[in-house]
Amino acid sequence: MADAAAPKKQTSDFVAALEAANLHPLWDRFRTLTPVKPAAVDPPLIWRWRDIEPFTARAVSEVPIDDVERRALILVNPAFAGETVTTSNLIAAFTVLDPGDRARPHRHTFAAIRFATQAEGAATIVNGRRCDMKNGDLILTPPMCWHGHINESDRRIIWFDAANIPLIRQLDANFFEPGDPKANQFWQVDSGDEKLWAEAGMAGSDVTHAPAHSPKYHYSGAAMRRLLAELPLGPDGAHTMRYTNPATGGPVMPALDCTAVRLPRNQATRPKRTTCNMICLVVSGSGRSTVGEHSFDWSQHDVFSIPHWSFASHTAKDGDASLFIVSDRSAFERLDLLREELQ
Ligand SMILES: [Fe+2]
């Protein structure tokens, strides 16, 4: 018996000696280093609009816009131990602007989007183009594009934001440049070159564009709703459209991806899982989702996460429902790490 125990002690002495020399034995660590499949640290979570809305009112009364870079409330999953993360690689938030508020210009290497939930009368300026925000509009702010926001309406504006800040932090690749908050010319622009990309299926032969991301920054909510109404059902039982770069047909940005889904009433979608991470905003309707072992009901402007490699199925109740989904799918495609399974 003593002989059988001896090699173990020898091994643990050896591991300790290696660690003291800043070396790790692979045979002792490979289960941690190379798990057999992904395992998200976060369970799915739902943030209900009825819980968030009172905080948006409090934010405008207690936080002057001139004192902060952005007046946004970020949705955080406590599974990330206090880190500002919604689900792996992604954050989502709601921004609130009172009449006359301006969120000063800046730019950064993380990618971000805005989806207009109650933003009629707001505008986002992206690289010198004014993008008016109508119901359901999507605005891209690709990496290192200057952007600022303004509320020129006479009522409070709220929109949904998402960004890949956790991914860029993990890579320690963030650069951030503040703009001049007093530069009035920043705001005095029209839609500019956005008009060059406004006609689906048509592009200027001699128009150049940055190849890394979509040259189109503004995607109309009305067009999204029209297309979703016409699209056939996909293999999972939902009508799904992807926002694309009109110059390539690919995703809108290299590490942030957007889709919209219409769910037919009372028909559960087939459970699907993917290696990428998703955040779903309920655009319209109500329903129920099962993500992994968790099920929850949702209604308009609720937000829920689908952590990677978790089976997710959705059912619209009462009538059709639609979701806007932001994900890190295009990053996984670039790394050739995208896997999907349909049950
Ligand atoms: Fe920004």
Boltz pocket constraint, residues with backbone or C-beta under 6 A from the ligand:
constraints:
  - pocket:
      binder: B
      contacts: [[A, 106], [A, 107], [A, 108], [A, 112], [A, 141], [A, 147]]
      max_distance: 6.0
